[in-house]
Amino acid sequence: MENNIIMLEDENGCMVEFETIDVFELDGVTYFALIEVLPDEQDNDEVLIMKVEGDIESEEAELVMVEDEAQLEAAFAEFLKRDEEMNGEE
């Protein structure tokens, strides 16, 4: 996936830049796997999983935190599986 950068507002109202590293569907819900963009000298391996609320094709859609722990774990497991498959193909 190319560098797909999105801006999200954090809990303090500050805009934070994230790179979309994967978008996938699980149980009828679309999820985004994101990594915060940090200065060049800093590495970041912390993945943020967010879900799309609303119709992804409309302007009404928004990314929201996954509040349900079981849903978050299932989505993260799916992301890891997809990541492993993608890295195995290289």
PyMOL Python script that loads the backbone (N, CA, C, O; Angstrom):
from pymol import cmd

cmd.read_pdbstr("""\
ATOM      1  N   MET A   1       0.853  -1.177   0.000  1.00  0.00           N
ATOM      2  CA  MET A   1       0.000   0.000   0.000  1.00  0.00           C
ATOM      3  C   MET A   1       0.897   1.238   0.000  1.00  0.00           C
ATOM      4  O   MET A   1       1.868   1.304   0.754  1.00  0.00           O
ATOM      5  N   GLU A   2       0.575   2.203  -0.834  1.00  0.00           N
ATOM      6  CA  GLU A   2       1.364   3.427  -0.916  1.00  0.00           C
ATOM      7  C   GLU A   2       1.205   4.234   0.365  1.00  0.00           C
ATOM      8  O   GLU A   2       0.360   3.921   1.204  1.00  0.00           O
ATOM      9  N   ASN A   3       2.019   5.271   0.510  1.00  0.00           N
ATOM     10  CA  ASN A   3       1.930   6.131   1.687  1.00  0.00           C
ATOM     11  C   ASN A   3       0.593   6.851   1.717  1.00  0.00           C
ATOM     12  O   ASN A   3       0.426   7.898   1.092  1.00  0.00           O
ATOM     13  N   ASN A   4      -0.337   6.294   2.431  1.00  0.00           N
ATOM     14  CA  ASN A   4      -1.655   6.899   2.600  1.00  0.00           C
ATOM     15  C   ASN A   4      -1.680   7.555   3.975  1.00  0.00           C
ATOM     16  O   ASN A   4      -1.816   6.880   4.995  1.00  0.00           O
ATOM     17  N   ILE A   5      -1.549   8.849   3.988  1.00  0.00           N
ATOM     18  CA  ILE A   5      -1.466   9.603   5.225  1.00  0.00           C
ATOM     19  C   ILE A   5      -2.837  10.205   5.549  1.00  0.00           C
ATOM     20  O   ILE A   5      -3.497  10.792   4.691  1.00  0.00           O
ATOM     21  N   ILE A   6      -3.240  10.041   6.799  1.00  0.00           N
ATOM     22  CA  ILE A   6      -4.467  10.676   7.266  1.00  0.00           C
ATOM     23  C   ILE A   6      -4.153  11.437   8.549  1.00  0.00           C
ATOM     24  O   ILE A   6      -3.213  11.103   9.271  1.00  0.00           O
ATOM     25  N   MET A   7      -4.939  12.445   8.816  1.00  0.00           N
ATOM     26  CA  MET A   7      -4.791  13.246  10.026  1.00  0.00           C
ATOM     27  C   MET A   7      -5.955  12.928  10.957  1.00  0.00           C
ATOM     28  O   MET A   7      -7.114  12.945  10.541  1.00  0.00           O
ATOM     29  N   LEU A   8      -5.642  12.638  12.219  1.00  0.00           N
ATOM     30  CA  LEU A   8      -6.653  12.369  13.226  1.00  0.00           C
ATOM     31  C   LEU A   8      -6.432  13.292  14.414  1.00  0.00           C
ATOM     32  O   LEU A   8      -5.306  13.693  14.709  1.00  0.00           O
ATOM     33  N   GLU A   9      -7.507  13.614  15.076  1.00  0.00           N
ATOM     34  CA  GLU A   9      -7.424  14.481  16.249  1.00  0.00           C
ATOM     35  C   GLU A   9      -7.281  13.621  17.499  1.00  0.00           C
ATOM     36  O   GLU A   9      -8.063  12.694  17.711  1.00  0.00           O
ATOM     37  N   ASP A  10      -6.273  13.930  18.335  1.00  0.00           N
ATOM     38  CA  ASP A  10      -6.093  13.161  19.564  1.00  0.00           C
ATOM     39  C   ASP A  10      -6.985  13.703  20.675  1.00  0.00           C
ATOM     40  O   ASP A  10      -7.754  14.641  20.464  1.00  0.00           O
ATOM     41  N   GLU A  11      -6.875  13.105  21.858  1.00  0.00           N
ATOM     42  CA  GLU A  11      -7.740  13.482  22.982  1.00  0.00           C
ATOM     43  C   GLU A  11      -7.509  14.914  23.466  1.00  0.00           C
ATOM     44  O   GLU A  11      -8.336  15.464  24.193  1.00  0.00           O
ATOM     45  N   ASN A  12      -6.381  15.522  23.062  1.00  0.00           N
ATOM     46  CA  ASN A  12      -6.080  16.898  23.454  1.00  0.00           C
ATOM     47  C   ASN A  12      -6.446  17.912  22.374  1.00  0.00           C
ATOM     48  O   ASN A  12      -6.189  19.107  22.516  1.00  0.00           O
ATOM     49  N   GLY A  13      -7.055  17.416  21.287  1.00  0.00           N
ATOM     50  CA  GLY A  13      -7.443  18.307  20.200  1.00  0.00           C
ATOM     51  C   GLY A  13      -6.323  18.613  19.217  1.00  0.00           C
ATOM     52  O   GLY A  13      -6.479  19.466  18.343  1.00  0.00           O
ATOM     53  N   CYS A  14      -5.192  17.921  19.353  1.00  0.00           N
ATOM     54  CA  CYS A  14      -4.063  18.117  18.445  1.00  0.00           C
ATOM     55  C   CYS A  14      -4.191  17.169  17.252  1.00  0.00           C
ATOM     56  O   CYS A  14      -4.643  16.033  17.394  1.00  0.00           O
ATOM     57  N   MET A  15      -3.791  17.645  16.089  1.00  0.00           N
ATOM     58  CA  MET A  15      -3.823  16.811  14.892  1.00  0.00           C
ATOM     59  C   MET A  15      -2.558  15.945  14.851  1.00  0.00           C
ATOM     60  O   MET A  15      -1.445  16.433  15.043  1.00  0.00           O
ATOM     61  N   VAL A  16      -2.762  14.642  14.594  1.00  0.00           N
ATOM     62  CA  VAL A  16      -1.662  13.685  14.552  1.00  0.00           C
ATOM     63  C   VAL A  16      -1.701  12.987  13.200  1.00  0.00           C
ATOM     64  O   VAL A  16      -2.765  12.604  12.712  1.00  0.00           O
ATOM     65  N   GLU A  17      -0.522  12.828  12.602  1.00  0.00           N
ATOM     66  CA  GLU A  17      -0.406  12.223  11.277  1.00  0.00           C
ATOM     67  C   GLU A  17      -0.203  10.718  11.406  1.00  0.00           C
ATOM     68  O   GLU A  17       0.655  10.263  12.163  1.00  0.00           O
ATOM     69  N   PHE A  18      -1.006   9.939  10.656  1.00  0.00           N
ATOM     70  CA  PHE A  18      -0.905   8.488  10.657  1.00  0.00           C
ATOM     71  C   PHE A  18      -0.774   7.982   9.225  1.00  0.00           C
ATOM     72  O   PHE A  18      -1.328   8.558   8.289  1.00  0.00           O
ATOM     73  N   GLU A  19      -0.028   6.891   9.079  1.00  0.00           N
ATOM     74  CA  GLU A  19       0.058   6.208   7.791  1.00  0.00           C
ATOM     75  C   GLU A  19      -0.850   4.987   7.845  1.00  0.00           C
ATOM     76  O   GLU A  19      -0.806   4.210   8.798  1.00  0.00           O
ATOM     77  N   THR A  20      -1.669   4.827   6.817  1.00  0.00           N
ATOM     78  CA  THR A  20      -2.526   3.655   6.706  1.00  0.00           C
ATOM     79  C   THR A  20      -1.680   2.517   6.154  1.00  0.00           C
ATOM     80  O   THR A  20      -1.168   2.602   5.038  1.00  0.00           O
ATOM     81  N   ILE A  21      -1.533   1.443   6.942  1.00  0.00           N
ATOM     82  CA  ILE A  21      -0.716   0.321   6.479  1.00  0.00           C
ATOM     83  C   ILE A  21      -1.566  -0.845   5.993  1.00  0.00           C
ATOM     84  O   ILE A  21      -1.058  -1.729   5.302  1.00  0.00           O
ATOM     85  N   ASP A  22      -2.853  -0.863   6.341  1.00  0.00           N
ATOM     86  CA  ASP A  22      -3.749  -1.894   5.835  1.00  0.00           C
ATOM     87  C   ASP A  22      -5.189  -1.461   6.063  1.00  0.00           C
ATOM     88  O   ASP A  22      -5.497  -0.746   7.017  1.00  0.00           O
ATOM     89  N   VAL A  23      -6.058  -1.903   5.176  1.00  0.00           N
ATOM     90  CA  VAL A  23      -7.503  -1.721   5.307  1.00  0.00           C
ATOM     91  C   VAL A  23      -8.109  -3.080   5.005  1.00  0.00           C
ATOM     92  O   VAL A  23      -7.818  -3.677   3.968  1.00  0.00           O
ATOM     93  N   PHE A  24      -8.946  -3.570   5.901  1.00  0.00           N
ATOM     94  CA  PHE A  24      -9.518  -4.901   5.708  1.00  0.00           C
ATOM     95  C   PHE A  24     -10.910  -4.968   6.322  1.00  0.00           C
ATOM     96  O   PHE A  24     -11.298  -4.134   7.140  1.00  0.00           O
ATOM     97  N   GLU A  25     -11.646  -5.993   5.896  1.00  0.00           N
ATOM     98  CA  GLU A  25     -12.989  -6.201   6.412  1.00  0.00           C
ATOM     99  C   GLU A  25     -13.010  -7.494   7.212  1.00  0.00           C
ATOM    100  O   GLU A  25     -12.406  -8.493   6.821  1.00  0.00           O
ATOM    101  N   LEU A  26     -13.713  -7.462   8.335  1.00  0.00           N
ATOM    102  CA  LEU A  26     -13.864  -8.630   9.190  1.00  0.00           C
ATOM    103  C   LEU A  26     -15.265  -8.591   9.783  1.00  0.00           C
ATOM    104  O   LEU A  26     -15.643  -7.614  10.429  1.00  0.00           O
ATOM    105  N   ASP A  27     -16.025  -9.638   9.566  1.00  0.00           N
ATOM    106  CA  ASP A  27     -17.395  -9.734  10.084  1.00  0.00           C
ATOM    107  C   ASP A  27     -18.245  -8.523   9.704  1.00  0.00           C
ATOM    108  O   ASP A  27     -19.032  -8.028  10.512  1.00  0.00           O
ATOM    109  N   GLY A  28     -18.080  -8.053   8.470  1.00  0.00           N
ATOM    110  CA  GLY A  28     -18.893  -6.961   7.967  1.00  0.00           C
ATOM    111  C   GLY A  28     -18.475  -5.577   8.422  1.00  0.00           C
ATOM    112  O   GLY A  28     -19.169  -4.599   8.145  1.00  0.00           O
ATOM    113  N   VAL A  29     -17.348  -5.480   9.120  1.00  0.00           N
ATOM    114  CA  VAL A  29     -16.842  -4.189   9.600  1.00  0.00           C
ATOM    115  C   VAL A  29     -15.515  -3.911   8.906  1.00  0.00           C
ATOM    116  O   VAL A  29     -14.670  -4.799   8.789  1.00  0.00           O
ATOM    117  N   THR A  30     -15.334  -2.666   8.444  1.00  0.00           N
ATOM    118  CA  THR A  30     -14.070  -2.271   7.805  1.00  0.00           C
ATOM    119  C   THR A  30     -13.149  -1.673   8.860  1.00  0.00           C
ATOM    120  O   THR A  30     -13.548  -0.803   9.634  1.00  0.00           O
ATOM    121  N   TYR A  31     -11.916  -2.154   8.876  1.00  0.00           N
ATOM    122  CA  TYR A  31     -10.910  -1.697   9.834  1.00  0.00           C
ATOM    123  C   TYR A  31      -9.733  -1.062   9.101  1.00  0.00           C
ATOM    124  O   TYR A  31      -9.403  -1.437   7.976  1.00  0.00           O
ATOM    125  N   PHE A  32      -9.114  -0.100   9.763  1.00  0.00           N
ATOM    126  CA  PHE A  32      -7.882   0.513   9.285  1.00  0.00           C
ATOM    127  C   PHE A  32      -6.783   0.183  10.298  1.00  0.00           C
ATOM    128  O   PHE A  32      -6.984   0.312  11.506  1.00  0.00           O
ATOM    129  N   ALA A  33      -5.628  -0.241   9.801  1.00  0.00           N
ATOM    130  CA  ALA A  33      -4.441  -0.418  10.628  1.00  0.00           C
ATOM    131  C   ALA A  33      -3.550   0.782  10.353  1.00  0.00           C
ATOM    132  O   ALA A  33      -3.168   1.032   9.209  1.00  0.00           O
ATOM    133  N   LEU A  34      -3.222   1.516  11.395  1.00  0.00           N
ATOM    134  CA  LEU A  34      -2.498   2.778  11.261  1.00  0.00           C
ATOM    135  C   LEU A  34      -1.231   2.770  12.105  1.00  0.00           C
ATOM    136  O   LEU A  34      -1.158   2.106  13.139  1.00  0.00           O
ATOM    137  N   ILE A  35      -0.240   3.517  11.647  1.00  0.00           N
ATOM    138  CA  ILE A  35       0.976   3.758  12.427  1.00  0.00           C
ATOM    139  C   ILE A  35       1.205   5.262  12.445  1.00  0.00           C
ATOM    140  O   ILE A  35       1.144   5.927  11.410  1.00  0.00           O
ATOM    141  N   GLU A  36       1.470   5.789  13.642  1.00  0.00           N
ATOM    142  CA  GLU A  36       1.743   7.224  13.750  1.00  0.00           C
ATOM    143  C   GLU A  36       3.038   7.561  13.022  1.00  0.00           C
ATOM    144  O   GLU A  36       4.040   6.860  13.167  1.00  0.00           O
ATOM    145  N   VAL A  37       3.014   8.630  12.243  1.00  0.00           N
ATOM    146  CA  VAL A  37       4.196   9.090  11.521  1.00  0.00           C
ATOM    147  C   VAL A  37       5.056   9.886  12.506  1.00  0.00           C
ATOM    148  O   VAL A  37       4.616  10.879  13.086  1.00  0.00           O
ATOM    149  N   LEU A  38       6.290   9.421  12.673  1.00  0.00           N
ATOM    150  CA  LEU A  38       7.229  10.060  13.597  1.00  0.00           C
ATOM    151  C   LEU A  38       8.398  10.640  12.807  1.00  0.00           C
ATOM    152  O   LEU A  38       8.592  10.289  11.644  1.00  0.00           O
ATOM    153  N   PRO A  39       9.178  11.524  13.428  1.00  0.00           N
ATOM    154  CA  PRO A  39      10.373  12.042  12.749  1.00  0.00           C
ATOM    155  C   PRO A  39      11.267  10.893  12.286  1.00  0.00           C
ATOM    156  O   PRO A  39      11.249   9.810  12.869  1.00  0.00           O
ATOM    157  N   ASP A  40      12.049  11.141  11.229  1.00  0.00           N
ATOM    158  CA  ASP A  40      12.851  10.103  10.572  1.00  0.00           C
ATOM    159  C   ASP A  40      13.718   9.277  11.519  1.00  0.00           C
ATOM    160  O   ASP A  40      13.900   8.080  11.296  1.00  0.00           O
ATOM    161  N   GLU A  41      14.249   9.888  12.562  1.00  0.00           N
ATOM    162  CA  GLU A  41      15.170   9.163  13.437  1.00  0.00           C
ATOM    163  C   GLU A  41      14.449   8.260  14.435  1.00  0.00           C
ATOM    164  O   GLU A  41      15.105   7.532  15.181  1.00  0.00           O
ATOM    165  N   GLN A  42      13.121   8.289  14.466  1.00  0.00           N
ATOM    166  CA  GLN A  42      12.369   7.480  15.418  1.00  0.00           C
ATOM    167  C   GLN A  42      11.617   6.361  14.704  1.00  0.00           C
ATOM    168  O   GLN A  42      10.976   6.580  13.676  1.00  0.00           O
ATOM    169  N   ASP A  43      11.707   5.152  15.271  1.00  0.00           N
ATOM    170  CA  ASP A  43      10.959   4.013  14.750  1.00  0.00           C
ATOM    171  C   ASP A  43       9.663   3.875  15.532  1.00  0.00           C
ATOM    172  O   ASP A  43       9.598   4.190  16.720  1.00  0.00           O
ATOM    173  N   ASN A  44       8.634   3.398  14.843  1.00  0.00           N
ATOM    174  CA  ASN A  44       7.358   3.180  15.496  1.00  0.00           C
ATOM    175  C   ASN A  44       6.792   1.854  15.017  1.00  0.00           C
ATOM    176  O   ASN A  44       6.568   1.659  13.823  1.00  0.00           O
ATOM    177  N   ASP A  45       6.565   0.947  15.952  1.00  0.00           N
ATOM    178  CA  ASP A  45       5.973  -0.338  15.583  1.00  0.00           C
ATOM    179  C   ASP A  45       4.634  -0.549  16.287  1.00  0.00           C
ATOM    180  O   ASP A  45       4.115  -1.665  16.331  1.00  0.00           O
ATOM    181  N   GLU A  46       4.081   0.534  16.838  1.00  0.00           N
ATOM    182  CA  GLU A  46       2.794   0.448  17.528  1.00  0.00           C
ATOM    183  C   GLU A  46       1.666   0.668  16.522  1.00  0.00           C
ATOM    184  O   GLU A  46       1.516   1.752  15.957  1.00  0.00           O
ATOM    185  N   VAL A  47       0.882  -0.380  16.314  1.00  0.00           N
ATOM    186  CA  VAL A  47      -0.211  -0.336  15.349  1.00  0.00           C
ATOM    187  C   VAL A  47      -1.501   0.058  16.059  1.00  0.00           C
ATOM    188  O   VAL A  47      -1.834  -0.473  17.119  1.00  0.00           O
ATOM    189  N   LEU A  48      -2.210   0.988  15.459  1.00  0.00           N
ATOM    190  CA  LEU A  48      -3.512   1.420  15.963  1.00  0.00           C
ATOM    191  C   LEU A  48      -4.577   0.847  15.034  1.00  0.00           C
ATOM    192  O   LEU A  48      -4.539   1.074  13.824  1.00  0.00           O
ATOM    193  N   ILE A  49      -5.524   0.106  15.599  1.00  0.00           N
ATOM    194  CA  ILE A  49      -6.628  -0.450  14.826  1.00  0.00           C
ATOM    195  C   ILE A  49      -7.861   0.402  15.096  1.00  0.00           C
ATOM    196  O   ILE A  49      -8.266   0.581  16.245  1.00  0.00           O
ATOM    197  N   MET A  50      -8.452   0.927  14.025  1.00  0.00           N
ATOM    198  CA  MET A  50      -9.682   1.711  14.140  1.00  0.00           C
ATOM    199  C   MET A  50     -10.699   1.133  13.174  1.00  0.00           C
ATOM    200  O   MET A  50     -10.334   0.499  12.184  1.00  0.00           O
ATOM    201  N   LYS A  51     -11.982   1.353  13.465  1.00  0.00           N
ATOM    202  CA  LYS A  51     -13.021   0.836  12.582  1.00  0.00           C
ATOM    203  C   LYS A  51     -13.784   1.978  11.939  1.00  0.00           C
ATOM    204  O   LYS A  51     -13.832   3.094  12.457  1.00  0.00           O
ATOM    205  N   VAL A  52     -14.378   1.668  10.799  1.00  0.00           N
ATOM    206  CA  VAL A  52     -15.184   2.647  10.080  1.00  0.00           C
ATOM    207  C   VAL A  52     -16.602   2.567  10.607  1.00  0.00           C
ATOM    208  O   VAL A  52     -17.200   1.492  10.660  1.00  0.00           O
ATOM    209  N   GLU A  53     -17.127   3.700  10.989  1.00  0.00           N
ATOM    210  CA  GLU A  53     -18.511   3.783  11.425  1.00  0.00           C
ATOM    211  C   GLU A  53     -19.286   4.522  10.349  1.00  0.00           C
ATOM    212  O   GLU A  53     -18.910   5.627   9.957  1.00  0.00           O
ATOM    213  N   GLY A  54     -20.367   3.916   9.870  1.00  0.00           N
ATOM    214  CA  GLY A  54     -21.124   4.490   8.770  1.00  0.00           C
ATOM    215  C   GLY A  54     -20.695   3.863   7.457  1.00  0.00           C
ATOM    216  O   GLY A  54     -19.816   3.001   7.430  1.00  0.00           O
ATOM    217  N   ASP A  55     -21.311   4.292   6.377  1.00  0.00           N
ATOM    218  CA  ASP A  55     -21.020   3.766   5.042  1.00  0.00           C
ATOM    219  C   ASP A  55     -19.672   4.298   4.564  1.00  0.00           C
ATOM    220  O   ASP A  55     -19.487   5.508   4.430  1.00  0.00           O
ATOM    221  N   ILE A  56     -18.736   3.391   4.310  1.00  0.00           N
ATOM    222  CA  ILE A  56     -17.374   3.787   3.925  1.00  0.00           C
ATOM    223  C   ILE A  56     -17.353   4.588   2.628  1.00  0.00           C
ATOM    224  O   ILE A  56     -16.411   5.342   2.382  1.00  0.00           O
ATOM    225  N   GLU A  57     -18.376   4.432   1.802  1.00  0.00           N
ATOM    226  CA  GLU A  57     -18.447   5.139   0.527  1.00  0.00           C
ATOM    227  C   GLU A  57     -18.993   6.559   0.664  1.00  0.00           C
ATOM    228  O   GLU A  57     -18.945   7.332  -0.292  1.00  0.00           O
ATOM    229  N   SER A  58     -19.508   6.907   1.833  1.00  0.00           N
ATOM    230  CA  SER A  58     -20.116   8.229   1.998  1.00  0.00           C
ATOM    231  C   SER A  58     -19.201   9.161   2.781  1.00  0.00           C
ATOM    232  O   SER A  58     -18.238   8.732   3.417  1.00  0.00           O
ATOM    233  N   GLU A  59     -19.526  10.440   2.716  1.00  0.00           N
ATOM    234  CA  GLU A  59     -18.765  11.427   3.483  1.00  0.00           C
ATOM    235  C   GLU A  59     -19.108  11.366   4.967  1.00  0.00           C
ATOM    236  O   GLU A  59     -18.432  11.983   5.789  1.00  0.00           O
ATOM    237  N   GLU A  60     -20.156  10.626   5.307  1.00  0.00           N
ATOM    238  CA  GLU A  60     -20.591  10.490   6.694  1.00  0.00           C
ATOM    239  C   GLU A  60     -19.710   9.517   7.482  1.00  0.00           C
ATOM    240  O   GLU A  60     -19.715   9.529   8.713  1.00  0.00           O
ATOM    241  N   ALA A  61     -18.961   8.683   6.777  1.00  0.00           N
ATOM    242  CA  ALA A  61     -18.137   7.669   7.432  1.00  0.00           C
ATOM    243  C   ALA A  61     -17.046   8.337   8.261  1.00  0.00           C
ATOM    244  O   ALA A  61     -16.502   9.379   7.895  1.00  0.00           O
ATOM    245  N   GLU A  62     -16.746   7.698   9.396  1.00  0.00           N
ATOM    246  CA  GLU A  62     -15.655   8.205  10.227  1.00  0.00           C
ATOM    247  C   GLU A  62     -14.924   7.051  10.887  1.00  0.00           C
ATOM    248  O   GLU A  62     -15.497   5.988  11.124  1.00  0.00           O
ATOM    249  N   LEU A  63     -13.652   7.276  11.181  1.00  0.00           N
ATOM    250  CA  LEU A  63     -12.860   6.291  11.905  1.00  0.00           C
ATOM    251  C   LEU A  63     -13.073   6.496  13.392  1.00  0.00           C
ATOM    252  O   LEU A  63     -12.989   7.617  13.893  1.00  0.00           O
ATOM    253  N   VAL A  64     -13.351   5.401  14.096  1.00  0.00           N
ATOM    254  CA  VAL A  64     -13.563   5.468  15.539  1.00  0.00           C
ATOM    255  C   VAL A  64     -12.743   4.380  16.226  1.00  0.00           C
ATOM    256  O   VAL A  64     -12.380   3.380  15.608  1.00  0.00           O
ATOM    257  N   MET A  65     -12.460   4.581  17.488  1.00  0.00           N
ATOM    258  CA  MET A  65     -11.745   3.585  18.274  1.00  0.00           C
ATOM    259  C   MET A  65     -12.620   2.351  18.430  1.00  0.00           C
ATOM    260  O   MET A  65     -13.846   2.457  18.467  1.00  0.00           O
ATOM    261  N   VAL A  66     -11.999   1.189  18.520  1.00  0.00           N
ATOM    262  CA  VAL A  66     -12.719  -0.061  18.764  1.00  0.00           C
ATOM    263  C   VAL A  66     -12.811  -0.215  20.277  1.00  0.00           C
ATOM    264  O   VAL A  66     -11.812  -0.477  20.945  1.00  0.00           O
ATOM    265  N   GLU A  67     -14.002  -0.051  20.803  1.00  0.00           N
ATOM    266  CA  GLU A  67     -14.201  -0.085  22.261  1.00  0.00           C
ATOM    267  C   GLU A  67     -14.306  -1.504  22.809  1.00  0.00           C
ATOM    268  O   GLU A  67     -13.869  -1.773  23.928  1.00  0.00           O
ATOM    269  N   ASP A  68     -14.889  -2.416  22.020  1.00  0.00           N
ATOM    270  CA  ASP A  68     -15.095  -3.792  22.461  1.00  0.00           C
ATOM    271  C   ASP A  68     -13.771  -4.558  22.403  1.00  0.00           C
ATOM    272  O   ASP A  68     -13.175  -4.688  21.335  1.00  0.00           O
ATOM    273  N   GLU A  69     -13.317  -5.059  23.541  1.00  0.00           N
ATOM    274  CA  GLU A  69     -12.011  -5.722  23.639  1.00  0.00           C
ATOM    275  C   GLU A  69     -11.931  -6.964  22.752  1.00  0.00           C
ATOM    276  O   GLU A  69     -10.911  -7.188  22.100  1.00  0.00           O
ATOM    277  N   ALA A  70     -12.990  -7.773  22.719  1.00  0.00           N
ATOM    278  CA  ALA A  70     -12.989  -8.989  21.891  1.00  0.00           C
ATOM    279  C   ALA A  70     -12.930  -8.623  20.408  1.00  0.00           C
ATOM    280  O   ALA A  70     -12.228  -9.273  19.633  1.00  0.00           O
ATOM    281  N   GLN A  71     -13.664  -7.588  20.016  1.00  0.00           N
ATOM    282  CA  GLN A  71     -13.662  -7.133  18.624  1.00  0.00           C
ATOM    283  C   GLN A  71     -12.276  -6.616  18.247  1.00  0.00           C
ATOM    284  O   GLN A  71     -11.783  -6.894  17.153  1.00  0.00           O
ATOM    285  N   LEU A  72     -11.647  -5.862  19.152  1.00  0.00           N
ATOM    286  CA  LEU A  72     -10.305  -5.332  18.907  1.00  0.00           C
ATOM    287  C   LEU A  72      -9.295  -6.470  18.762  1.00  0.00           C
ATOM    288  O   LEU A  72      -8.458  -6.446  17.860  1.00  0.00           O
ATOM    289  N   GLU A  73      -9.371  -7.455  19.636  1.00  0.00           N
ATOM    290  CA  GLU A  73      -8.452  -8.592  19.566  1.00  0.00           C
ATOM    291  C   GLU A  73      -8.626  -9.361  18.261  1.00  0.00           C
ATOM    292  O   GLU A  73      -7.640  -9.759  17.640  1.00  0.00           O
ATOM    293  N   ALA A  74      -9.878  -9.574  17.839  1.00  0.00           N
ATOM    294  CA  ALA A  74     -10.142 -10.288  16.584  1.00  0.00           C
ATOM    295  C   ALA A  74      -9.601  -9.497  15.395  1.00  0.00           C
ATOM    296  O   ALA A  74      -9.006 -10.076  14.486  1.00  0.00           O
ATOM    297  N   ALA A  75      -9.801  -8.177  15.395  1.00  0.00           N
ATOM    298  CA  ALA A  75      -9.320  -7.333  14.307  1.00  0.00           C
ATOM    299  C   ALA A  75      -7.795  -7.320  14.277  1.00  0.00           C
ATOM    300  O   ALA A  75      -7.199  -7.371  13.201  1.00  0.00           O
ATOM    301  N   PHE A  76      -7.158  -7.253  15.441  1.00  0.00           N
ATOM    302  CA  PHE A  76      -5.695  -7.241  15.482  1.00  0.00           C
ATOM    303  C   PHE A  76      -5.139  -8.586  15.004  1.00  0.00           C
ATOM    304  O   PHE A  76      -4.134  -8.624  14.295  1.00  0.00           O
ATOM    305  N   ALA A  77      -5.785  -9.680  15.388  1.00  0.00           N
ATOM    306  CA  ALA A  77      -5.350 -11.004  14.932  1.00  0.00           C
ATOM    307  C   ALA A  77      -5.464 -11.105  13.411  1.00  0.00           C
ATOM    308  O   ALA A  77      -4.582 -11.665  12.761  1.00  0.00           O
ATOM    309  N   GLU A  78      -6.534 -10.569  12.847  1.00  0.00           N
ATOM    310  CA  GLU A  78      -6.705 -10.570  11.394  1.00  0.00           C
ATOM    311  C   GLU A  78      -5.619  -9.726  10.735  1.00  0.00           C
ATOM    312  O   GLU A  78      -5.071 -10.119   9.706  1.00  0.00           O
ATOM    313  N   PHE A  79      -5.304  -8.571  11.318  1.00  0.00           N
ATOM    314  CA  PHE A  79      -4.232  -7.728  10.781  1.00  0.00           C
ATOM    315  C   PHE A  79      -2.906  -8.493  10.785  1.00  0.00           C
ATOM    316  O   PHE A  79      -2.181  -8.480   9.790  1.00  0.00           O
ATOM    317  N   LEU A  80      -2.585  -9.161  11.903  1.00  0.00           N
ATOM    318  CA  LEU A  80      -1.328  -9.910  11.984  1.00  0.00           C
ATOM    319  C   LEU A  80      -1.277 -11.018  10.940  1.00  0.00           C
ATOM    320  O   LEU A  80      -0.240 -11.233  10.313  1.00  0.00           O
ATOM    321  N   LYS A  81      -2.382 -11.715  10.753  1.00  0.00           N
ATOM    322  CA  LYS A  81      -2.453 -12.779   9.752  1.00  0.00           C
ATOM    323  C   LYS A  81      -2.208 -12.214   8.353  1.00  0.00           C
ATOM    324  O   LYS A  81      -1.434 -12.778   7.580  1.00  0.00           O
ATOM    325  N   ARG A  82      -2.866 -11.101   8.032  1.00  0.00           N
ATOM    326  CA  ARG A  82      -2.706 -10.470   6.729  1.00  0.00           C
ATOM    327  C   ARG A  82      -1.270  -9.954   6.547  1.00  0.00           C
ATOM    328  O   ARG A  82      -0.695 -10.076   5.466  1.00  0.00           O
ATOM    329  N   ASP A  83      -0.709  -9.389   7.593  1.00  0.00           N
ATOM    330  CA  ASP A  83       0.654  -8.857   7.531  1.00  0.00           C
ATOM    331  C   ASP A  83       1.641  -9.986   7.286  1.00  0.00           C
ATOM    332  O   ASP A  83       2.570  -9.840   6.492  1.00  0.00           O
ATOM    333  N   GLU A  84       1.445 -11.104   7.961  1.00  0.00           N
ATOM    334  CA  GLU A  84       2.325 -12.250   7.782  1.00  0.00           C
ATOM    335  C   GLU A  84       2.214 -12.791   6.357  1.00  0.00           C
ATOM    336  O   GLU A  84       3.225 -13.141   5.748  1.00  0.00           O
ATOM    337  N   GLU A  85       0.996 -12.862   5.823  1.00  0.00           N
ATOM    338  CA  GLU A  85       0.801 -13.333   4.448  1.00  0.00           C
ATOM    339  C   GLU A  85       1.468 -12.395   3.445  1.00  0.00           C
ATOM    340  O   GLU A  85       2.099 -12.851   2.493  1.00  0.00           O
ATOM    341  N   MET A  86       1.328 -11.072   3.658  1.00  0.00           N
ATOM    342  CA  MET A  86       1.944 -10.109   2.742  1.00  0.00           C
ATOM    343  C   MET A  86       3.464 -10.189   2.796  1.00  0.00           C
ATOM    344  O   MET A  86       4.129 -10.142   1.761  1.00  0.00           O
ATOM    345  N   ASN A  87       4.010 -10.310   3.993  1.00  0.00           N
ATOM    346  CA  ASN A  87       5.474 -10.384   4.139  1.00  0.00           C
ATOM    347  C   ASN A  87       6.020 -11.701   3.633  1.00  0.00           C
ATOM    348  O   ASN A  87       7.164 -11.759   3.184  1.00  0.00           O
ATOM    349  N   GLY A  88       5.232 -12.759   3.695  1.00  0.00           N
ATOM    350  CA  GLY A  88       5.649 -14.058   3.194  1.00  0.00           C
ATOM    351  C   GLY A  88       5.726 -14.101   1.686  1.00  0.00           C
ATOM    352  O   GLY A  88       6.456 -14.920   1.130  1.00  0.00           O
ATOM    353  N   GLU A  89       4.975 -13.221   0.999  1.00  0.00           N
ATOM    354  CA  GLU A  89       4.950 -13.192  -0.451  1.00  0.00           C
ATOM    355  C   GLU A  89       6.113 -12.416  -1.047  1.00  0.00           C
ATOM    356  O   GLU A  89       6.398 -12.551  -2.237  1.00  0.00           O
ATOM    357  N   GLU A  90       6.790 -11.604  -0.240  1.00  0.00           N
ATOM    358  CA  GLU A  90       7.884 -10.772  -0.751  1.00  0.00           C
ATOM    359  C   GLU A  90       9.130 -11.578  -1.010  1.00  0.00           C
ATOM    360  O   GLU A  90      10.143 -11.027  -1.443  1.00  0.00           O
TER     361      GLU A  90
END
""", "prot")
cmd.dss("prot")
cmd.show_as("cartoon", "prot")
cmd.util.cbc("prot")
cmd.orient("prot")
